[in-house]
Amino acid sequence: MDDVAIVGALRTPVVSRSRGFAGTTVDELAAHALAAVAAAGGRRPDAVVLGNCTGPGGNLGRIAALGAGFGESCAGWGVDAQCGSGLIAVAEATRHVRETGGAAAAGGEAGAAEPAPVTVGLIPTMGALHEGHATLIRRALEQNDVVAVSIFVNPLQFGPGEDYESYPRPLEADLQMLRDLGVDLAFVPERETMYPGGRPLVSLSSGELGTRFEGASRPGHFDGVLTVVAKLFNLFVAAAGPHRVRAYFGQKDAQQVAIVQRLVADLNVPVTIVPVAIVREEGGLAMSSRNTYLDEESRRAALVLSRTLALLREEGLSRGYAGIDLESARSRIEERDGVELDYLEIVDPSTFDAPTEASTRAMAMAAIRVGGTRLIDNMDVL
């Protein structure tokens, strides 16, 4: 017999999102594949040749033939080779058909292969999780194989007199929320784990942008943010591999997102940053862990922030940047009882400078204090 044709072929997955083959041995998977390819080709082979790319081992061809139900009469043998064992096995099967006149022979390869790349979605948090965090987590679950949430109240990003000691730490409630959402990993390090011996000797600088707006009101804040974020990135990239980590940040902290993006760009960090839109409470207040500090009266007063930003957005969309009355907006906030304005500015979010004729976007960003609680928010106005 000179002409030999391949009448059926298939390739099994190496790995799947559901890890469906995690409990299947190579012998079993080879037997399933042989049975399927025989059914597809409409022929029962009288010999099976399987390549073994992992090196010398048992007679995989014979074991798989029996497992596929081909019976004792079906011959089986293997080809041990690190490279090309599958091609050699197909050639051996072809030779068998030619020399014996057999109805069919099966050839192929079984063995270890590199697993499909696994992506990790990382959500760095300080805990006190809310629906805004849940939105980040859901996005990460949609886009990644594994989702990890870090919970660490980072002392480096709190200044003197700020709320580091009183910052809410409802750890059990946070962990239950992560379980309910289907998060794979919660990373909850102790302070000593992140900063052995106290404060780090080496830290990162957020540069000139880190001294403006939030940085002007909270000196050193963004340096602390960058230092802890860089440590988290190093840990997770080491575990997942370069360009396998996506990190999710809420756009409420727009300046923070921009500075973290510069960290990645300036230091060639192999992590993808994914900003996620602000999530708001029913009345419009941007969700924040610090909202838990607000009583009903303070919460009503705090609404002046989002409502003022919304008015600026209406002005910008209807009249353009030149038609935005920023001073009136500042006065509106300052006149609200119980509210202290820290800053209200309009910037080009690509530079955080004042918008120019070349700007394609403009963003109003603001910070206020309601009692002892500091709140930030932002909104596109163009």
RONU-923773 format. One line per 8 residues: number of its first residue (from 1); for each residue x, y, z of C-alpha. Coordinates in pm, 1 decimal. Layout:
BEGIN
NUM = X Y Z ~ ...
end
This chain:
BEGIN
1 = 0.0 0.0 0.0 ~ 161.4 324.8 -117.2 ~ -105.6 589.5 -46.6 ~ -174.2 654.6 321.7 ~ -420.6 926.7 422.0 ~ -489.7 1096.6 755.8 ~ -864.1 1058.4 809.0 ~ -899.4 1214.5 1154.5
9 = -700.6 1444.2 1383.8 ~ -750.1 1656.9 1693.5 ~ -558.0 1849.6 1956.1 ~ -658.7 1857.2 2321.3 ~ -636.4 2172.0 2534.4 ~ -333.0 2210.4 2757.4 ~ -512.8 2420.0 3015.8 ~ -851.2 2587.7 3048.6
17 = -1006.5 2863.7 3259.9 ~ -1210.5 2600.6 3443.1 ~ -904.2 2375.4 3482.0 ~ -1119.2 2098.6 3334.7 ~ -824.6 1860.0 3276.4 ~ -654.6 1923.8 3610.0 ~ -735.6 1574.0 3740.7 ~ -673.5 1384.5 3416.0
25 = -354.1 1181.8 3367.1 ~ -161.5 1177.5 3039.2 ~ -266.7 812.6 2987.2 ~ -634.9 897.7 3031.5 ~ -620.7 1205.2 2810.6 ~ -440.5 1010.3 2537.5 ~ -706.7 736.7 2555.6 ~ -988.0 993.6 2524.5
33 = -813.7 1156.7 2228.4 ~ -758.8 822.1 2051.9 ~ -1121.2 719.2 2095.5 ~ -1239.2 1055.5 1961.6 ~ -1009.4 1057.1 1659.5 ~ -1106.9 697.7 1574.7 ~ -1473.3 793.7 1588.6 ~ -1409.8 1101.0 1372.6
41 = -1220.0 896.6 1115.3 ~ -1468.8 610.3 1116.5 ~ -1193.1 351.6 1159.1 ~ -1061.3 146.2 1449.8 ~ -679.3 134.2 1438.0 ~ -488.3 -191.5 1462.6 ~ -181.6 -7.7 1594.5 ~ -114.6 302.1 1803.5
49 = 212.3 497.7 1807.4 ~ 243.3 788.2 2050.6 ~ 533.4 1025.5 2089.5 ~ 647.4 1107.6 2440.7 ~ 810.3 1451.2 2441.0 ~ 897.8 1436.4 2811.2 ~ 1158.6 1161.9 2770.2 ~ 1168.2 784.9 2830.8
57 = 870.5 637.0 3011.1 ~ 615.1 354.8 2996.1 ~ 458.4 220.8 2678.4 ~ 212.7 505.3 2639.7 ~ 87.2 384.9 2301.2 ~ -12.4 43.4 2437.0 ~ -167.0 183.8 2756.1 ~ -368.6 443.9 2564.5
65 = -486.3 188.2 2306.3 ~ -625.8 -33.7 2581.4 ~ -781.6 268.2 2752.9 ~ -951.2 369.8 2428.4 ~ -1113.3 26.4 2403.6 ~ -920.4 -95.1 2099.8 ~ -862.4 -435.6 2262.4 ~ -565.8 -668.2 2311.4
73 = -519.2 -718.2 1939.2 ~ -425.5 -353.7 1883.9 ~ -49.5 -309.7 1886.5 ~ 99.4 -12.9 2066.6 ~ 441.0 143.1 2114.9 ~ 599.1 478.6 2183.5 ~ 862.7 716.9 2052.5 ~ 1073.9 885.6 2318.8
81 = 1212.6 1217.0 2193.9 ~ 1230.2 1564.5 2340.4 ~ 1151.6 1727.4 2005.7 ~ 951.7 1602.4 1708.7 ~ 817.2 1289.3 1876.1 ~ 468.3 1352.2 1738.9 ~ 591.3 1383.8 1380.6 ~ 803.8 1071.3 1421.8
89 = 501.5 884.9 1561.4 ~ 287.8 981.8 1260.3 ~ 565.1 862.7 1028.1 ~ 587.3 534.7 1222.2 ~ 211.1 485.0 1193.3 ~ 229.8 552.3 818.9 ~ 511.1 297.9 781.2 ~ 307.3 40.7 975.9
97 = 8.5 79.8 741.2 ~ 229.4 52.4 432.9 ~ 418.3 -253.8 555.0 ~ 132.2 -451.9 708.1 ~ -162.2 -341.7 498.3 ~ -347.1 -265.7 820.7 ~ -675.9 -81.4 807.6 ~ -549.2 209.9 1014.9
105 = -288.4 319.1 1264.2 ~ -293.9 613.9 1502.9 ~ 6.6 838.6 1555.1 ~ 50.8 1143.5 1773.0 ~ 222.4 1297.7 2072.4 ~ 146.3 1319.5 2441.6 ~ 342.5 1491.2 2711.7 ~ 401.6 1810.5 2899.6
113 = 374.3 2149.6 2738.7 ~ 403.4 2504.3 2855.5 ~ 75.9 2604.1 3020.4 ~ -128.3 2880.3 2867.0 ~ -19.8 3216.2 3015.4 ~ -219.3 3304.2 3324.2 ~ -313.4 3668.4 3375.9 ~ -355.5 3816.9 3721.8
121 = -587.2 4104.7 3803.4 ~ -458.3 4299.3 4105.2 ~ -671.0 4544.6 4302.8 ~ -459.1 4729.1 4562.4 ~ -678.4 4855.6 4849.6 ~ -658.6 4974.9 5207.6 ~ -967.3 4774.2 5298.7 ~ -1303.8 4909.0 5416.6
129 = -1432.9 4775.4 5086.4 ~ -1745.3 4913.2 4920.2 ~ -1928.8 4894.0 4588.7 ~ -1657.6 5097.7 4419.4 ~ -1405.6 4827.6 4503.5 ~ -1656.7 4562.2 4395.9 ~ -1675.2 4728.6 4054.7 ~ -1296.9 4704.7 4018.2
137 = -1308.8 4338.9 4121.1 ~ -1586.3 4252.1 3876.0 ~ -1392.0 4413.6 3592.8 ~ -1082.5 4216.4 3691.0 ~ -1281.2 3891.5 3707.0 ~ -1402.4 3950.5 3352.0 ~ -1052.1 4006.8 3217.1 ~ -819.9 3770.9 3407.1
145 = -763.8 3409.4 3506.3 ~ -677.5 3493.3 3867.4 ~ -791.2 3794.2 4071.5 ~ -604.4 3913.5 4380.9 ~ -698.3 4192.0 4621.6 ~ -443.2 4340.7 4858.8 ~ -560.1 4494.3 5185.6 ~ -298.3 4706.9 5357.1
153 = -341.8 5039.1 5534.1 ~ -19.0 5197.5 5415.8 ~ 135.1 5423.4 5680.8 ~ 361.9 5595.1 5428.5 ~ 73.5 5772.4 5258.2 ~ -64.7 5928.6 5577.7 ~ 72.5 6257.1 5703.5 ~ 98.3 6386.4 6060.9
161 = -245.0 6435.8 6214.8 ~ -421.5 6229.4 5946.6 ~ -643.2 5930.9 6013.9 ~ -397.4 5639.8 5994.7 ~ -483.3 5506.7 6340.6 ~ -858.7 5555.0 6301.1 ~ -884.7 5441.9 5938.6 ~ -1159.3 5176.0 5922.0
169 = -1029.6 4817.6 5924.4 ~ -1332.4 4582.1 5901.4 ~ -1117.8 4288.8 5789.4 ~ -1368.2 4005.7 5839.5 ~ -1638.6 4193.2 5646.8 ~ -1387.2 4269.7 5371.5 ~ -1281.3 3905.7 5340.7 ~ -1643.2 3791.6 5327.0
177 = -1708.9 4038.4 5046.6 ~ -1411.6 3898.2 4854.7 ~ -1541.8 3542.8 4902.3 ~ -1886.5 3643.7 4781.8 ~ -1740.6 3806.1 4469.9 ~ -1525.7 3503.1 4386.7 ~ -1182.5 3658.9 4440.7 ~ -904.0 3399.2 4422.6
185 = -651.1 3555.9 4657.9 ~ -655.8 3807.7 4942.0 ~ -313.0 3946.0 5028.9 ~ -326.4 4098.4 5378.3 ~ 31.8 4165.2 5489.3 ~ 137.3 4296.0 5827.1 ~ 322.3 4626.3 5843.4 ~ 647.5 4446.4 5930.4
193 = 609.4 4230.4 5619.0 ~ 587.8 4531.9 5390.7 ~ 838.9 4749.4 5575.4 ~ 1081.3 4535.0 5775.6 ~ 1233.1 4736.6 6055.7 ~ 989.0 5025.3 6018.3 ~ 1008.3 5276.4 5736.6 ~ 1192.2 5175.4 5417.8
201 = 1541.4 5307.9 5354.7 ~ 1464.3 5331.3 4981.9 ~ 1139.4 5488.2 4861.9 ~ 1004.8 5644.0 4543.6 ~ 945.7 6008.3 4458.0 ~ 632.1 6119.3 4277.3 ~ 811.3 6418.5 4129.5 ~ 659.7 6757.1 4058.2
209 = 311.7 6621.7 3988.6 ~ 312.3 6462.6 4332.4 ~ 347.9 6806.0 4496.0 ~ 34.9 6957.7 4338.4 ~ -333.7 6940.8 4430.9 ~ -355.9 6639.1 4663.3 ~ 20.9 6644.2 4702.4 ~ 17.7 7009.1 4811.9
217 = -243.5 6937.9 5077.0 ~ -86.1 6606.9 5181.2 ~ 294.2 6637.4 5142.3 ~ 459.9 6301.4 5080.8 ~ 128.1 6125.7 5018.9 ~ 201.8 6017.1 4663.9 ~ 557.7 5913.6 4749.8 ~ 404.4 5669.8 4997.4
225 = 150.7 5551.0 4741.8 ~ 418.4 5484.8 4480.5 ~ 640.9 5299.2 4725.2 ~ 372.5 5053.2 4833.8 ~ 235.6 5011.9 4480.0 ~ 585.3 4937.8 4347.2 ~ 630.9 4671.9 4614.7 ~ 297.9 4511.6 4524.7
233 = 384.1 4517.6 4155.1 ~ 719.8 4351.7 4225.0 ~ 555.5 4076.4 4429.7 ~ 285.6 3994.6 4177.3 ~ 502.9 4023.6 3865.6 ~ 748.7 3783.2 4030.8 ~ 463.4 3534.7 4079.2 ~ 280.9 3577.6 3747.1
241 = 556.6 3686.2 3510.2 ~ 616.3 4004.5 3307.9 ~ 315.6 4151.3 3128.4 ~ 79.7 3908.4 3302.4 ~ -51.0 4151.4 3567.3 ~ -326.9 4407.7 3525.6 ~ -372.6 4653.0 3813.7 ~ -710.4 4820.3 3865.7
249 = -753.5 5168.0 4013.6 ~ -1062.4 5380.5 4065.7 ~ -1075.6 5703.7 3867.7 ~ -1195.0 5892.6 4177.7 ~ -825.7 5922.1 4262.5 ~ -743.9 6061.0 3917.6 ~ -413.2 6217.2 4019.0 ~ -305.9 5890.7 4180.2
257 = -392.6 5697.3 3863.1 ~ -184.1 5938.1 3654.2 ~ 115.1 5910.0 3886.9 ~ 96.7 5529.1 3894.6 ~ 81.1 5528.6 3514.0 ~ 399.7 5737.3 3511.7 ~ 561.3 5490.3 3752.8 ~ 492.7 5210.5 3504.4
265 = 612.8 5414.7 3205.8 ~ 918.8 5574.5 3366.3 ~ 1053.3 5257.0 3530.7 ~ 940.7 5010.6 3260.2 ~ 728.3 4813.8 3504.0 ~ 566.2 4522.7 3312.6 ~ 215.1 4586.4 3449.9 ~ -93.8 4716.8 3268.9
273 = -288.0 4988.7 3453.2 ~ -666.2 4973.7 3413.2 ~ -852.1 5286.2 3534.4 ~ -1218.1 5225.8 3621.1 ~ -1489.1 5493.1 3627.9 ~ -1610.0 5645.5 3954.2 ~ -1894.1 5466.2 4130.3 ~ -2140.8 5696.9 4304.3
281 = -2397.2 5659.9 4577.2 ~ -2760.4 5722.7 4490.8 ~ -2733.9 6093.0 4572.4 ~ -2418.8 6137.8 4363.2 ~ -2151.7 6123.1 4633.8 ~ -1842.2 5940.8 4506.2 ~ -1797.2 5615.5 4695.2 ~ -1509.4 5622.6 4941.3
289 = -1406.1 5425.2 5247.9 ~ -1404.4 5757.0 5434.6 ~ -1776.8 5801.8 5369.9 ~ -1826.0 5580.2 5676.0 ~ -1715.3 5879.0 5886.2 ~ -2016.0 6085.4 5770.8 ~ -2337.8 6113.1 5966.9 ~ -2662.2 6202.5 5788.6
297 = -2612.4 6577.9 5819.9 ~ -2251.9 6559.8 5700.6 ~ -2352.0 6336.7 5409.9 ~ -2610.3 6592.6 5295.1 ~ -2351.1 6868.3 5320.4 ~ -2096.6 6662.1 5125.4 ~ -2331.0 6638.5 4827.4 ~ -2238.2 6996.5 4737.6
305 = -1915.9 6855.4 4592.8 ~ -2061.0 6621.5 4329.7 ~ -2346.8 6859.9 4252.1 ~ -2107.6 7148.6 4189.8 ~ -1895.8 6931.6 3960.9 ~ -2209.7 6830.5 3772.7 ~ -2299.2 7198.8 3719.9 ~ -1950.1 7265.6 3584.9
313 = -1994.5 6974.0 3348.0 ~ -2323.9 7119.2 3221.6 ~ -2156.3 7456.1 3163.9 ~ -1862.4 7299.9 2982.6 ~ -2073.3 7080.5 2757.1 ~ -2311.7 7362.6 2666.5 ~ -2074.8 7661.8 2647.5 ~ -1723.4 7522.4 2620.0
321 = -1428.1 7574.1 2849.4 ~ -1448.7 7953.6 2824.9 ~ -1806.5 7940.8 2951.9 ~ -1723.9 7764.2 3279.5 ~ -1763.9 7989.6 3584.6 ~ -1508.5 7838.9 3821.6 ~ -1522.0 8121.0 4077.3 ~ -1898.0 8085.1 4120.2
329 = -1849.1 7712.1 4169.1 ~ -1590.5 7773.2 4440.4 ~ -1822.7 8018.3 4613.2 ~ -2106.0 7766.5 4600.0 ~ -1899.5 7515.5 4794.5 ~ -1756.4 7769.1 5038.6 ~ -2102.6 7897.7 5124.5 ~ -2229.4 7554.1 5226.0
337 = -2242.8 7524.3 5605.0 ~ -2010.3 7262.1 5747.0 ~ -1796.1 7239.9 5432.3 ~ -1443.1 7372.0 5383.7 ~ -1302.8 7392.1 5029.9 ~ -944.8 7277.8 4987.0 ~ -918.8 7324.3 4609.9 ~ -1132.4 7324.3 4296.5
345 = -945.5 7335.3 3967.4 ~ -994.6 7246.9 3602.2 ~ -707.6 7062.2 3436.7 ~ -616.8 6872.5 3125.2 ~ -607.1 6515.9 3267.5 ~ -318.4 6420.4 3039.9 ~ -89.3 6682.4 3197.7 ~ -273.0 6817.1 3506.1
353 = -196.3 7164.4 3374.9 ~ -461.3 7416.7 3274.4 ~ -639.2 7317.4 2951.7 ~ -516.2 7472.6 2628.3 ~ -662.1 7502.3 2280.5 ~ -495.3 7170.4 2200.7 ~ -664.2 6990.6 2491.7 ~ -923.0 6730.6 2396.4
361 = -1047.5 6685.2 2753.2 ~ -1088.1 6895.8 3064.1 ~ -1153.8 6766.8 3414.0 ~ -1275.1 6947.7 3724.5 ~ -1112.6 6810.7 4039.1 ~ -1179.1 6913.3 4396.3 ~ -1121.4 6832.5 4761.2 ~ -1332.0 6940.0 5057.2
369 = -1351.2 6880.6 5429.7 ~ -1679.7 6800.5 5595.2 ~ -1614.0 6816.1 5965.4 ~ -1299.3 6609.4 6006.5 ~ -1350.9 6408.3 5687.6 ~ -1159.7 6485.8 5370.6 ~ -1330.8 6394.4 5042.3 ~ -1213.5 6417.6 4682.1
377 = -1397.2 6392.8 4352.0 ~ -1357.3 6476.1 3985.1 ~ -1566.3 6493.5 3671.2 ~ -1499.6 6556.2 3303.2 ~ -1634.5 6895.2 3196.6 ~ -1533.6 6871.6 2829.7
end
